[in-house]
Amino acid sequence: MAAALRGAKHWRLVAGGPSLAFTRSAFVAKKPNYDQPNWFGVGLAFSTSAALWALLFKQHNEDVMEYERRKQERQHKCTSCS
């Protein structure tokens, strides 16, 4: 029986004790301080959002211009151009 459990632990079939990655340390875990927000994180979040919106509007305008160009190209029936 003991040999079977050792083999199962070796192959990670039986859960062992908690690993150090999932435990909290008193030196690392601290209560959040809401008096001093993380302004770097706030600025990074808002600037990323603004950049993505700007990219979205730019891409939309380019798509509309391409649509209009192709629409005019379809309506152009000149035989001398082809």
mmCIF file of the N, C-alpha and C atoms, coordinates in Angstrom:
data_MODEL
# 
_entry.id   MODEL 
# 
loop_
_atom_site.group_PDB 
_atom_site.id 
_atom_site.type_symbol 
_atom_site.label_atom_id 
_atom_site.label_alt_id 
_atom_site.label_comp_id 
_atom_site.label_asym_id 
_atom_site.label_entity_id 
_atom_site.label_seq_id 
_atom_site.pdbx_PDB_ins_code 
_atom_site.Cartn_x 
_atom_site.Cartn_y 
_atom_site.Cartn_z 
_atom_site.occupancy 
_atom_site.B_iso_or_equiv 
_atom_site.pdbx_formal_charge 
_atom_site.auth_seq_id 
_atom_site.auth_comp_id 
_atom_site.auth_asym_id 
_atom_site.auth_atom_id 
_atom_site.pdbx_PDB_model_num 
ATOM 1   N N  . MET A 1 1  ? 0.825   -1.193 0.000   1.00 0.00 ? 1  MET A N  1 
ATOM 2   C CA . MET A 1 1  ? 0.000   0.000  0.000   1.00 0.00 ? 1  MET A CA 1 
ATOM 3   C C  . MET A 1 1  ? 0.872   1.260  0.000   1.00 0.00 ? 1  MET A C  1 
ATOM 4   N N  . ALA A 1 2  ? 1.900   1.284  0.840   1.00 0.00 ? 2  ALA A N  1 
ATOM 5   C CA . ALA A 1 2  ? 2.769   2.452  0.928   1.00 0.00 ? 2  ALA A CA 1 
ATOM 6   C C  . ALA A 1 2  ? 3.536   2.659  -0.371  1.00 0.00 ? 2  ALA A C  1 
ATOM 7   N N  . ALA A 1 3  ? 3.930   1.565  -0.975  1.00 0.00 ? 3  ALA A N  1 
ATOM 8   C CA . ALA A 1 3  ? 4.656   1.670  -2.243  1.00 0.00 ? 3  ALA A CA 1 
ATOM 9   C C  . ALA A 1 3  ? 3.742   2.230  -3.330  1.00 0.00 ? 3  ALA A C  1 
ATOM 10  N N  . ALA A 1 4  ? 2.476   1.846  -3.298  1.00 0.00 ? 4  ALA A N  1 
ATOM 11  C CA . ALA A 1 4  ? 1.525   2.352  -4.287  1.00 0.00 ? 4  ALA A CA 1 
ATOM 12  C C  . ALA A 1 4  ? 1.309   3.859  -4.109  1.00 0.00 ? 4  ALA A C  1 
ATOM 13  N N  . LEU A 1 5  ? 1.231   4.325  -2.876  1.00 0.00 ? 5  LEU A N  1 
ATOM 14  C CA . LEU A 1 5  ? 1.056   5.760  -2.631  1.00 0.00 ? 5  LEU A CA 1 
ATOM 15  C C  . LEU A 1 5  ? 2.296   6.542  -3.046  1.00 0.00 ? 5  LEU A C  1 
ATOM 16  N N  . ARG A 1 6  ? 3.482   5.991  -2.786  1.00 0.00 ? 6  ARG A N  1 
ATOM 17  C CA . ARG A 1 6  ? 4.701   6.669  -3.221  1.00 0.00 ? 6  ARG A CA 1 
ATOM 18  C C  . ARG A 1 6  ? 4.731   6.784  -4.741  1.00 0.00 ? 6  ARG A C  1 
ATOM 19  N N  . GLY A 1 7  ? 4.324   5.727  -5.410  1.00 0.00 ? 7  GLY A N  1 
ATOM 20  C CA . GLY A 1 7  ? 4.290   5.759  -6.874  1.00 0.00 ? 7  GLY A CA 1 
ATOM 21  C C  . GLY A 1 7  ? 3.249   6.748  -7.384  1.00 0.00 ? 7  GLY A C  1 
ATOM 22  N N  . ALA A 1 8  ? 2.097   6.801  -6.703  1.00 0.00 ? 8  ALA A N  1 
ATOM 23  C CA . ALA A 1 8  ? 1.039   7.731  -7.118  1.00 0.00 ? 8  ALA A CA 1 
ATOM 24  C C  . ALA A 1 8  ? 1.479   9.177  -6.902  1.00 0.00 ? 8  ALA A C  1 
ATOM 25  N N  . LYS A 1 9  ? 2.187   9.440  -5.786  1.00 0.00 ? 9  LYS A N  1 
ATOM 26  C CA . LYS A 1 9  ? 2.678   10.800 -5.553  1.00 0.00 ? 9  LYS A CA 1 
ATOM 27  C C  . LYS A 1 9  ? 3.746   11.169 -6.568  1.00 0.00 ? 9  LYS A C  1 
ATOM 28  N N  . HIS A 1 10 ? 4.545   10.172 -6.923  1.00 0.00 ? 10 HIS A N  1 
ATOM 29  C CA . HIS A 1 10 ? 5.584   10.429 -7.917  1.00 0.00 ? 10 HIS A CA 1 
ATOM 30  C C  . HIS A 1 10 ? 4.964   10.829 -9.247  1.00 0.00 ? 10 HIS A C  1 
ATOM 31  N N  . TRP A 1 11 ? 3.874   10.228 -9.599  1.00 0.00 ? 11 TRP A N  1 
ATOM 32  C CA . TRP A 1 11 ? 3.210   10.538 -10.875 1.00 0.00 ? 11 TRP A CA 1 
ATOM 33  C C  . TRP A 1 11 ? 2.146   11.613 -10.717 1.00 0.00 ? 11 TRP A C  1 
ATOM 34  N N  . ARG A 1 12 ? 2.068   12.260 -9.541  1.00 0.00 ? 12 ARG A N  1 
ATOM 35  C CA . ARG A 1 12 ? 1.130   13.361 -9.243  1.00 0.00 ? 12 ARG A CA 1 
ATOM 36  C C  . ARG A 1 12 ? -0.335  12.925 -9.346  1.00 0.00 ? 12 ARG A C  1 
ATOM 37  N N  . LEU A 1 13 ? -0.599  11.685 -8.990  1.00 0.00 ? 13 LEU A N  1 
ATOM 38  C CA . LEU A 1 13 ? -1.976  11.217 -9.006  1.00 0.00 ? 13 LEU A CA 1 
ATOM 39  C C  . LEU A 1 13 ? -2.680  11.513 -7.688  1.00 0.00 ? 13 LEU A C  1 
ATOM 40  N N  . VAL A 1 14 ? -1.908  11.674 -6.616  1.00 0.00 ? 14 VAL A N  1 
ATOM 41  C CA . VAL A 1 14 ? -2.466  11.990 -5.311  1.00 0.00 ? 14 VAL A CA 1 
ATOM 42  C C  . VAL A 1 14 ? -1.979  13.380 -4.941  1.00 0.00 ? 14 VAL A C  1 
ATOM 43  N N  . ALA A 1 15 ? -2.900  14.232 -4.511  1.00 0.00 ? 15 ALA A N  1 
ATOM 44  C CA . ALA A 1 15 ? -2.519  15.606 -4.163  1.00 0.00 ? 15 ALA A CA 1 
ATOM 45  C C  . ALA A 1 15 ? -1.665  15.605 -2.917  1.00 0.00 ? 15 ALA A C  1 
ATOM 46  N N  . GLY A 1 16 ? -0.575  16.321 -2.975  1.00 0.00 ? 16 GLY A N  1 
ATOM 47  C CA . GLY A 1 16 ? 0.304   16.442 -1.812  1.00 0.00 ? 16 GLY A CA 1 
ATOM 48  C C  . GLY A 1 16 ? -0.092  17.656 -1.005  1.00 0.00 ? 16 GLY A C  1 
ATOM 49  N N  . GLY A 1 17 ? 0.784   18.101 -0.160  1.00 0.00 ? 17 GLY A N  1 
ATOM 50  C CA . GLY A 1 17 ? 0.534   19.302 0.628   1.00 0.00 ? 17 GLY A CA 1 
ATOM 51  C C  . GLY A 1 17 ? 0.588   20.529 -0.253  1.00 0.00 ? 17 GLY A C  1 
ATOM 52  N N  . PRO A 1 18 ? 0.210   21.669 0.278   1.00 0.00 ? 18 PRO A N  1 
ATOM 53  C CA . PRO A 1 18 ? 0.228   22.887 -0.550  1.00 0.00 ? 18 PRO A CA 1 
ATOM 54  C C  . PRO A 1 18 ? 1.657   23.258 -0.936  1.00 0.00 ? 18 PRO A C  1 
ATOM 55  N N  . SER A 1 19 ? 1.821   23.648 -2.158  1.00 0.00 ? 19 SER A N  1 
ATOM 56  C CA . SER A 1 19 ? 3.147   24.063 -2.600  1.00 0.00 ? 19 SER A CA 1 
ATOM 57  C C  . SER A 1 19 ? 3.370   25.514 -2.187  1.00 0.00 ? 19 SER A C  1 
ATOM 58  N N  . LEU A 1 20 ? 4.596   25.950 -2.258  1.00 0.00 ? 20 LEU A N  1 
ATOM 59  C CA . LEU A 1 20 ? 4.917   27.313 -1.836  1.00 0.00 ? 20 LEU A CA 1 
ATOM 60  C C  . LEU A 1 20 ? 4.319   28.357 -2.753  1.00 0.00 ? 20 LEU A C  1 
ATOM 61  N N  . ALA A 1 21 ? 3.969   27.996 -3.987  1.00 0.00 ? 21 ALA A N  1 
ATOM 62  C CA . ALA A 1 21 ? 3.413   28.971 -4.922  1.00 0.00 ? 21 ALA A CA 1 
ATOM 63  C C  . ALA A 1 21 ? 2.010   29.396 -4.512  1.00 0.00 ? 21 ALA A C  1 
ATOM 64  N N  . PHE A 1 22 ? 1.310   28.563 -3.767  1.00 0.00 ? 22 PHE A N  1 
ATOM 65  C CA . PHE A 1 22 ? -0.078  28.868 -3.434  1.00 0.00 ? 22 PHE A CA 1 
ATOM 66  C C  . PHE A 1 22 ? -0.268  29.254 -1.973  1.00 0.00 ? 22 PHE A C  1 
ATOM 67  N N  . THR A 1 23 ? 0.802   29.466 -1.239  1.00 0.00 ? 23 THR A N  1 
ATOM 68  C CA . THR A 1 23 ? 0.678   29.875 0.155   1.00 0.00 ? 23 THR A CA 1 
ATOM 69  C C  . THR A 1 23 ? 0.938   31.365 0.274   1.00 0.00 ? 23 THR A C  1 
ATOM 70  N N  . ARG A 1 24 ? 0.346   31.977 1.280   1.00 0.00 ? 24 ARG A N  1 
ATOM 71  C CA . ARG A 1 24 ? 0.543   33.410 1.509   1.00 0.00 ? 24 ARG A CA 1 
ATOM 72  C C  . ARG A 1 24 ? 1.592   33.600 2.584   1.00 0.00 ? 24 ARG A C  1 
ATOM 73  N N  . SER A 1 25 ? 2.443   34.550 2.364   1.00 0.00 ? 25 SER A N  1 
ATOM 74  C CA . SER A 1 25 ? 3.469   34.877 3.337   1.00 0.00 ? 25 SER A CA 1 
ATOM 75  C C  . SER A 1 25 ? 3.104   36.203 3.986   1.00 0.00 ? 25 SER A C  1 
ATOM 76  N N  . ALA A 1 26 ? 3.373   36.322 5.262   1.00 0.00 ? 26 ALA A N  1 
ATOM 77  C CA . ALA A 1 26 ? 3.088   37.570 5.971   1.00 0.00 ? 26 ALA A CA 1 
ATOM 78  C C  . ALA A 1 26 ? 3.958   38.704 5.457   1.00 0.00 ? 26 ALA A C  1 
ATOM 79  N N  . PHE A 1 27 ? 5.088   38.379 4.836   1.00 0.00 ? 27 PHE A N  1 
ATOM 80  C CA . PHE A 1 27 ? 5.986   39.397 4.335   1.00 0.00 ? 27 PHE A CA 1 
ATOM 81  C C  . PHE A 1 27 ? 5.552   39.903 2.956   1.00 0.00 ? 27 PHE A C  1 
ATOM 82  N N  . VAL A 1 28 ? 4.714   39.152 2.266   1.00 0.00 ? 28 VAL A N  1 
ATOM 83  C CA . VAL A 1 28 ? 4.283   39.535 0.924   1.00 0.00 ? 28 VAL A CA 1 
ATOM 84  C C  . VAL A 1 28 ? 2.846   40.048 0.941   1.00 0.00 ? 28 VAL A C  1 
ATOM 85  N N  . ALA A 1 29 ? 1.978   39.372 1.654   1.00 0.00 ? 29 ALA A N  1 
ATOM 86  C CA . ALA A 1 29 ? 0.562   39.745 1.677   1.00 0.00 ? 29 ALA A CA 1 
ATOM 87  C C  . ALA A 1 29 ? 0.376   40.969 2.564   1.00 0.00 ? 29 ALA A C  1 
ATOM 88  N N  . LYS A 1 30 ? -0.310  41.974 2.034   1.00 0.00 ? 30 LYS A N  1 
ATOM 89  C CA . LYS A 1 30 ? -0.592  43.166 2.824   1.00 0.00 ? 30 LYS A CA 1 
ATOM 90  C C  . LYS A 1 30 ? -1.962  43.692 2.423   1.00 0.00 ? 30 LYS A C  1 
ATOM 91  N N  . LYS A 1 31 ? -2.535  44.449 3.306   1.00 0.00 ? 31 LYS A N  1 
ATOM 92  C CA . LYS A 1 31 ? -3.843  45.022 3.021   1.00 0.00 ? 31 LYS A CA 1 
ATOM 93  C C  . LYS A 1 31 ? -3.697  46.142 2.005   1.00 0.00 ? 31 LYS A C  1 
ATOM 94  N N  . PRO A 1 32 ? -4.633  46.250 1.060   1.00 0.00 ? 32 PRO A N  1 
ATOM 95  C CA . PRO A 1 32 ? -4.512  47.343 0.081   1.00 0.00 ? 32 PRO A CA 1 
ATOM 96  C C  . PRO A 1 32 ? -4.724  48.698 0.745   1.00 0.00 ? 32 PRO A C  1 
ATOM 97  N N  . ASN A 1 33 ? -3.959  49.679 0.323   1.00 0.00 ? 33 ASN A N  1 
ATOM 98  C CA . ASN A 1 33 ? -4.062  51.029 0.850   1.00 0.00 ? 33 ASN A CA 1 
ATOM 99  C C  . ASN A 1 33 ? -4.867  51.859 -0.153  1.00 0.00 ? 33 ASN A C  1 
ATOM 100 N N  . TYR A 1 34 ? -6.115  52.154 0.185   1.00 0.00 ? 34 TYR A N  1 
ATOM 101 C CA . TYR A 1 34 ? -6.986  52.887 -0.730  1.00 0.00 ? 34 TYR A CA 1 
ATOM 102 C C  . TYR A 1 34 ? -6.753  54.400 -0.664  1.00 0.00 ? 34 TYR A C  1 
ATOM 103 N N  . ASP A 1 35 ? -5.936  54.856 0.284   1.00 0.00 ? 35 ASP A N  1 
ATOM 104 C CA . ASP A 1 35 ? -5.614  56.284 0.367   1.00 0.00 ? 35 ASP A CA 1 
ATOM 105 C C  . ASP A 1 35 ? -4.623  56.697 -0.709  1.00 0.00 ? 35 ASP A C  1 
ATOM 106 N N  . GLN A 1 36 ? -3.795  55.769 -1.173  1.00 0.00 ? 36 GLN A N  1 
ATOM 107 C CA . GLN A 1 36 ? -2.812  56.047 -2.218  1.00 0.00 ? 36 GLN A CA 1 
ATOM 108 C C  . GLN A 1 36 ? -3.018  55.070 -3.373  1.00 0.00 ? 36 GLN A C  1 
ATOM 109 N N  . PRO A 1 37 ? -3.856  55.446 -4.343  1.00 0.00 ? 37 PRO A N  1 
ATOM 110 C CA . PRO A 1 37 ? -4.087  54.537 -5.470  1.00 0.00 ? 37 PRO A CA 1 
ATOM 111 C C  . PRO A 1 37 ? -2.824  54.364 -6.308  1.00 0.00 ? 37 PRO A C  1 
ATOM 112 N N  . ASN A 1 38 ? -2.777  53.293 -7.048  1.00 0.00 ? 38 ASN A N  1 
ATOM 113 C CA . ASN A 1 38 ? -1.654  53.004 -7.929  1.00 0.00 ? 38 ASN A CA 1 
ATOM 114 C C  . ASN A 1 38 ? -1.854  53.813 -9.211  1.00 0.00 ? 38 ASN A C  1 
ATOM 115 N N  . TRP A 1 39 ? -1.315  55.039 -9.222  1.00 0.00 ? 39 TRP A N  1 
ATOM 116 C CA . TRP A 1 39 ? -1.553  55.941 -10.349 1.00 0.00 ? 39 TRP A CA 1 
ATOM 117 C C  . TRP A 1 39 ? -0.887  55.447 -11.617 1.00 0.00 ? 39 TRP A C  1 
ATOM 118 N N  . PHE A 1 40 ? 0.213   54.739 -11.489 1.00 0.00 ? 40 PHE A N  1 
ATOM 119 C CA . PHE A 1 40 ? 0.850   54.174 -12.677 1.00 0.00 ? 40 PHE A CA 1 
ATOM 120 C C  . PHE A 1 40 ? -0.077  53.156 -13.338 1.00 0.00 ? 40 PHE A C  1 
ATOM 121 N N  . GLY A 1 41 ? -0.672  52.294 -12.546 1.00 0.00 ? 41 GLY A N  1 
ATOM 122 C CA . GLY A 1 41 ? -1.593  51.292 -13.082 1.00 0.00 ? 41 GLY A CA 1 
ATOM 123 C C  . GLY A 1 41 ? -2.846  51.926 -13.674 1.00 0.00 ? 41 GLY A C  1 
ATOM 124 N N  . VAL A 1 42 ? -3.357  52.962 -13.009 1.00 0.00 ? 42 VAL A N  1 
ATOM 125 C CA . VAL A 1 42 ? -4.539  53.666 -13.511 1.00 0.00 ? 42 VAL A CA 1 
ATOM 126 C C  . VAL A 1 42 ? -4.232  54.336 -14.847 1.00 0.00 ? 42 VAL A C  1 
ATOM 127 N N  . GLY A 1 43 ? -3.090  55.026 -14.907 1.00 0.00 ? 43 GLY A N  1 
ATOM 128 C CA . GLY A 1 43 ? -2.693  55.695 -16.150 1.00 0.00 ? 43 GLY A CA 1 
ATOM 129 C C  . GLY A 1 43 ? -2.446  54.700 -17.267 1.00 0.00 ? 43 GLY A C  1 
ATOM 130 N N  . LEU A 1 44 ? -1.825  53.580 -16.938 1.00 0.00 ? 44 LEU A N  1 
ATOM 131 C CA . LEU A 1 44 ? -1.568  52.551 -17.945 1.00 0.00 ? 44 LEU A CA 1 
ATOM 132 C C  . LEU A 1 44 ? -2.876  51.981 -18.488 1.00 0.00 ? 44 LEU A C  1 
ATOM 133 N N  . ALA A 1 45 ? -3.833  51.753 -17.621 1.00 0.00 ? 45 ALA A N  1 
ATOM 134 C CA . ALA A 1 45 ? -5.121  51.207 -18.056 1.00 0.00 ? 45 ALA A CA 1 
ATOM 135 C C  . ALA A 1 45 ? -5.862  52.189 -18.964 1.00 0.00 ? 45 ALA A C  1 
ATOM 136 N N  . PHE A 1 46 ? -5.922  53.461 -18.556 1.00 0.00 ? 46 PHE A N  1 
ATOM 137 C CA . PHE A 1 46 ? -6.638  54.450 -19.363 1.00 0.00 ? 46 PHE A CA 1 
ATOM 138 C C  . PHE A 1 46 ? -5.922  54.744 -20.681 1.00 0.00 ? 46 PHE A C  1 
ATOM 139 N N  . SER A 1 47 ? -4.594  54.809 -20.659 1.00 0.00 ? 47 SER A N  1 
ATOM 140 C CA . SER A 1 47 ? -3.878  55.081 -21.907 1.00 0.00 ? 47 SER A CA 1 
ATOM 141 C C  . SER A 1 47 ? -3.988  53.911 -22.873 1.00 0.00 ? 47 SER A C  1 
ATOM 142 N N  . THR A 1 48 ? -3.980  52.699 -22.364 1.00 0.00 ? 48 THR A N  1 
ATOM 143 C CA . THR A 1 48 ? -4.167  51.529 -23.224 1.00 0.00 ? 48 THR A CA 1 
ATOM 144 C C  . THR A 1 48 ? -5.549  51.543 -23.846 1.00 0.00 ? 48 THR A C  1 
ATOM 145 N N  . SER A 1 49 ? -6.553  51.872 -23.043 1.00 0.00 ? 49 SER A N  1 
ATOM 146 C CA . SER A 1 49 ? -7.917  51.939 -23.551 1.00 0.00 ? 49 SER A CA 1 
ATOM 147 C C  . SER A 1 49 ? -8.055  53.020 -24.622 1.00 0.00 ? 49 SER A C  1 
ATOM 148 N N  . ALA A 1 50 ? -7.466  54.181 -24.366 1.00 0.00 ? 50 ALA A N  1 
ATOM 149 C CA . ALA A 1 50 ? -7.539  55.273 -25.345 1.00 0.00 ? 50 ALA A CA 1 
ATOM 150 C C  . ALA A 1 50 ? -6.818  54.902 -26.638 1.00 0.00 ? 50 ALA A C  1 
ATOM 151 N N  . ALA A 1 51 ? -5.668  54.240 -26.527 1.00 0.00 ? 51 ALA A N  1 
ATOM 152 C CA . ALA A 1 51 ? -4.928  53.830 -27.721 1.00 0.00 ? 51 ALA A CA 1 
ATOM 153 C C  . ALA A 1 51 ? -5.716  52.814 -28.534 1.00 0.00 ? 51 ALA A C  1 
ATOM 154 N N  . LEU A 1 52 ? -6.377  51.890 -27.865 1.00 0.00 ? 52 LEU A N  1 
ATOM 155 C CA . LEU A 1 52 ? -7.185  50.892 -28.582 1.00 0.00 ? 52 LEU A CA 1 
ATOM 156 C C  . LEU A 1 52 ? -8.386  51.537 -29.280 1.00 0.00 ? 52 LEU A C  1 
ATOM 157 N N  . TRP A 1 53 ? -9.022  52.517 -28.620 1.00 0.00 ? 53 TRP A N  1 
ATOM 158 C CA . TRP A 1 53 ? -10.138 53.216 -29.256 1.00 0.00 ? 53 TRP A CA 1 
ATOM 159 C C  . TRP A 1 53 ? -9.658  54.007 -30.470 1.00 0.00 ? 53 TRP A C  1 
ATOM 160 N N  . ALA A 1 54 ? -8.500  54.672 -30.346 1.00 0.00 ? 54 ALA A N  1 
ATOM 161 C CA . ALA A 1 54 ? -7.958  55.431 -31.482 1.00 0.00 ? 54 ALA A CA 1 
ATOM 162 C C  . ALA A 1 54 ? -7.650  54.502 -32.651 1.00 0.00 ? 54 ALA A C  1 
ATOM 163 N N  . LEU A 1 55 ? -7.077  53.350 -32.361 1.00 0.00 ? 55 LEU A N  1 
ATOM 164 C CA . LEU A 1 55 ? -6.787  52.367 -33.402 1.00 0.00 ? 55 LEU A CA 1 
ATOM 165 C C  . LEU A 1 55 ? -8.071  51.869 -34.054 1.00 0.00 ? 55 LEU A C  1 
ATOM 166 N N  . LEU A 1 56 ? -9.111  51.676 -33.249 1.00 0.00 ? 56 LEU A N  1 
ATOM 167 C CA . LEU A 1 56 ? -10.400 51.226 -33.772 1.00 0.00 ? 56 LEU A CA 1 
ATOM 168 C C  . LEU A 1 56 ? -10.996 52.259 -34.723 1.00 0.00 ? 56 LEU A C  1 
ATOM 169 N N  . PHE A 1 57 ? -10.990 53.550 -34.336 1.00 0.00 ? 57 PHE A N  1 
ATOM 170 C CA . PHE A 1 57 ? -11.537 54.604 -35.205 1.00 0.00 ? 57 PHE A CA 1 
ATOM 171 C C  . PHE A 1 57 ? -10.715 54.751 -36.485 1.00 0.00 ? 57 PHE A C  1 
ATOM 172 N N  . LYS A 1 58 ? -9.396  54.664 -36.369 1.00 0.00 ? 58 LYS A N  1 
ATOM 173 C CA . LYS A 1 58 ? -8.522  54.764 -37.541 1.00 0.00 ? 58 LYS A CA 1 
ATOM 174 C C  . LYS A 1 58 ? -8.810  53.621 -38.510 1.00 0.00 ? 58 LYS A C  1 
ATOM 175 N N  . GLN A 1 59 ? -8.909  52.406 -37.993 1.00 0.00 ? 59 GLN A N  1 
ATOM 176 C CA . GLN A 1 59 ? -9.180  51.250 -38.848 1.00 0.00 ? 59 GLN A CA 1 
ATOM 177 C C  . GLN A 1 59 ? -10.561 51.361 -39.481 1.00 0.00 ? 59 GLN A C  1 
ATOM 178 N N  . HIS A 1 60 ? -11.541 51.857 -38.728 1.00 0.00 ? 60 HIS A N  1 
ATOM 179 C CA . HIS A 1 60 ? -12.890 52.020 -39.272 1.00 0.00 ? 60 HIS A CA 1 
ATOM 180 C C  . HIS A 1 60 ? -12.893 53.012 -40.428 1.00 0.00 ? 60 HIS A C  1 
ATOM 181 N N  . ASN A 1 61 ? -12.196 54.142 -40.259 1.00 0.00 ? 61 ASN A N  1 
ATOM 182 C CA . ASN A 1 61 ? -12.142 55.142 -41.327 1.00 0.00 ? 61 ASN A CA 1 
ATOM 183 C C  . ASN A 1 61 ? -11.454 54.591 -42.567 1.00 0.00 ? 61 ASN A C  1 
ATOM 184 N N  . GLU A 1 62 ? -10.384 53.824 -42.379 1.00 0.00 ? 62 GLU A N  1 
ATOM 185 C CA . GLU A 1 62 ? -9.715  53.210 -43.526 1.00 0.00 ? 62 GLU A CA 1 
ATOM 186 C C  . GLU A 1 62 ? -10.630 52.207 -44.228 1.00 0.00 ? 62 GLU A C  1 
ATOM 187 N N  . ASP A 1 63 ? -11.393 51.451 -43.464 1.00 0.00 ? 63 ASP A N  1 
ATOM 188 C CA . ASP A 1 63 ? -12.323 50.482 -44.059 1.00 0.00 ? 63 ASP A CA 1 
ATOM 189 C C  . ASP A 1 63 ? -13.425 51.179 -44.845 1.00 0.00 ? 63 ASP A C  1 
ATOM 190 N N  . VAL A 1 64 ? -13.939 52.295 -44.317 1.00 0.00 ? 64 VAL A N  1 
ATOM 191 C CA . VAL A 1 64 ? -14.980 53.041 -45.015 1.00 0.00 ? 64 VAL A CA 1 
ATOM 192 C C  . VAL A 1 64 ? -14.440 53.618 -46.313 1.00 0.00 ? 64 VAL A C  1 
ATOM 193 N N  . MET A 1 65 ? -13.204 54.154 -46.276 1.00 0.00 ? 65 MET A N  1 
ATOM 194 C CA . MET A 1 65 ? -12.610 54.701 -47.497 1.00 0.00 ? 65 MET A CA 1 
ATOM 195 C C  . MET A 1 65 ? -12.397 53.603 -48.545 1.00 0.00 ? 65 MET A C  1 
ATOM 196 N N  . GLU A 1 66 ? -11.956 52.429 -48.125 1.00 0.00 ? 66 GLU A N  1 
ATOM 197 C CA . GLU A 1 66 ? -11.766 51.310 -49.057 1.00 0.00 ? 66 GLU A CA 1 
ATOM 198 C C  . GLU A 1 66 ? -13.106 50.849 -49.632 1.00 0.00 ? 66 GLU A C  1 
ATOM 199 N N  . TYR A 1 67 ? -14.146 50.845 -48.791 1.00 0.00 ? 67 TYR A N  1 
ATOM 200 C CA . TYR A 1 67 ? -15.486 50.476 -49.266 1.00 0.00 ? 67 TYR A CA 1 
ATOM 201 C C  . TYR A 1 67 ? -15.971 51.458 -50.334 1.00 0.00 ? 67 TYR A C  1 
ATOM 202 N N  . GLU A 1 68 ? -15.793 52.745 -50.075 1.00 0.00 ? 68 GLU A N  1 
ATOM 203 C CA . GLU A 1 68 ? -16.226 53.758 -51.038 1.00 0.00 ? 68 GLU A CA 1 
ATOM 204 C C  . GLU A 1 68 ? -15.430 53.647 -52.347 1.00 0.00 ? 68 GLU A C  1 
ATOM 205 N N  . ARG A 1 69 ? -14.114 53.387 -52.248 1.00 0.00 ? 69 ARG A N  1 
ATOM 206 C CA . ARG A 1 69 ? -13.288 53.245 -53.446 1.00 0.00 ? 69 ARG A CA 1 
ATOM 207 C C  . ARG A 1 69 ? -13.748 52.056 -54.281 1.00 0.00 ? 69 ARG A C  1 
ATOM 208 N N  . ARG A 1 70 ? -14.011 50.936 -53.645 1.00 0.00 ? 70 ARG A N  1 
ATOM 209 C CA . ARG A 1 70 ? -14.461 49.746 -54.384 1.00 0.00 ? 70 ARG A CA 1 
ATOM 210 C C  . ARG A 1 70 ? -15.866 49.937 -54.949 1.00 0.00 ? 70 ARG A C  1 
ATOM 211 N N  . LYS A 1 71 ? -16.695 50.687 -54.215 1.00 0.00 ? 71 LYS A N  1 
ATOM 212 C CA . LYS A 1 71 ? -18.053 50.950 -54.684 1.00 0.00 ? 71 LYS A CA 1 
ATOM 213 C C  . LYS A 1 71 ? -18.007 51.786 -55.965 1.00 0.00 ? 71 LYS A C  1 
ATOM 214 N N  . GLN A 1 72 ? -17.142 52.804 -55.986 1.00 0.00 ? 72 GLN A N  1 
ATOM 215 C CA . GLN A 1 72 ? -17.013 53.624 -57.201 1.00 0.00 ? 72 GLN A CA 1 
ATOM 216 C C  . GLN A 1 72 ? -16.383 52.825 -58.331 1.00 0.00 ? 72 GLN A C  1 
ATOM 217 N N  . GLU A 1 73 ? -15.478 51.943 -58.004 1.00 0.00 ? 73 GLU A N  1 
ATOM 218 C CA . GLU A 1 73 ? -14.825 51.119 -59.012 1.00 0.00 ? 73 GLU A CA 1 
ATOM 219 C C  . GLU A 1 73 ? -15.842 50.199 -59.692 1.00 0.00 ? 73 GLU A C  1 
ATOM 220 N N  . ARG A 1 74 ? -16.791 49.695 -58.927 1.00 0.00 ? 74 ARG A N  1 
ATOM 221 C CA . ARG A 1 74 ? -17.841 48.823 -59.484 1.00 0.00 ? 74 ARG A CA 1 
ATOM 222 C C  . ARG A 1 74 ? -18.774 49.593 -60.399 1.00 0.00 ? 74 ARG A C  1 
ATOM 223 N N  . GLN A 1 75 ? -19.020 50.880 -60.087 1.00 0.00 ? 75 GLN A N  1 
ATOM 224 C CA . GLN A 1 75 ? -19.949 51.673 -60.879 1.00 0.00 ? 75 GLN A CA 1 
ATOM 225 C C  . GLN A 1 75 ? -19.307 52.213 -62.154 1.00 0.00 ? 75 GLN A C  1 
ATOM 226 N N  . HIS A 1 76 ? -18.003 52.211 -62.209 1.00 0.00 ? 76 HIS A N  1 
ATOM 227 C CA . HIS A 1 76 ? -17.277 52.719 -63.369 1.00 0.00 ? 76 HIS A CA 1 
ATOM 228 C C  . HIS A 1 76 ? -17.346 51.688 -64.488 1.00 0.00 ? 76 HIS A C  1 
ATOM 229 N N  . LYS A 1 77 ? -18.031 52.033 -65.612 1.00 0.00 ? 77 LYS A N  1 
ATOM 230 C CA . LYS A 1 77 ? -18.238 51.079 -66.700 1.00 0.00 ? 77 LYS A CA 1 
ATOM 231 C C  . LYS A 1 77 ? -17.515 51.516 -67.971 1.00 0.00 ? 77 LYS A C  1 
ATOM 232 N N  . CYS A 1 78 ? -16.435 52.204 -67.866 1.00 0.00 ? 78 CYS A N  1 
ATOM 233 C CA . CYS A 1 78 ? -15.718 52.699 -69.041 1.00 0.00 ? 78 CYS A CA 1 
ATOM 234 C C  . CYS A 1 78 ? -14.966 51.543 -69.714 1.00 0.00 ? 78 CYS A C  1 
ATOM 235 N N  . THR A 1 79 ? -15.101 51.405 -71.021 1.00 0.00 ? 79 THR A N  1 
ATOM 236 C CA . THR A 1 79 ? -14.425 50.323 -71.728 1.00 0.00 ? 79 THR A CA 1 
ATOM 237 C C  . THR A 1 79 ? -13.002 50.700 -72.092 1.00 0.00 ? 79 THR A C  1 
ATOM 238 N N  . SER A 1 80 ? -12.669 51.987 -72.123 1.00 0.00 ? 80 SER A N  1 
ATOM 239 C CA . SER A 1 80 ? -11.308 52.384 -72.483 1.00 0.00 ? 80 SER A CA 1 
ATOM 240 C C  . SER A 1 80 ? -10.337 52.156 -71.322 1.00 0.00 ? 80 SER A C  1 
ATOM 241 N N  . CYS A 1 81 ? -10.845 52.080 -70.095 1.00 0.00 ? 81 CYS A N  1 
ATOM 242 C CA . CYS A 1 81 ? -9.971  51.881 -68.935 1.00 0.00 ? 81 CYS A CA 1 
ATOM 243 C C  . CYS A 1 81 ? -9.571  50.424 -68.774 1.00 0.00 ? 81 CYS A C  1 
ATOM 244 N N  . SER A 1 82 ? -10.398 49.502 -69.245 1.00 0.00 ? 82 SER A N  1 
ATOM 245 C CA . SER A 1 82 ? -10.109 48.088 -69.002 1.00 0.00 ? 82 SER A CA 1 
ATOM 246 C C  . SER A 1 82 ? -9.113  47.535 -69.914 1.00 0.00 ? 82 SER A C  1 
# 
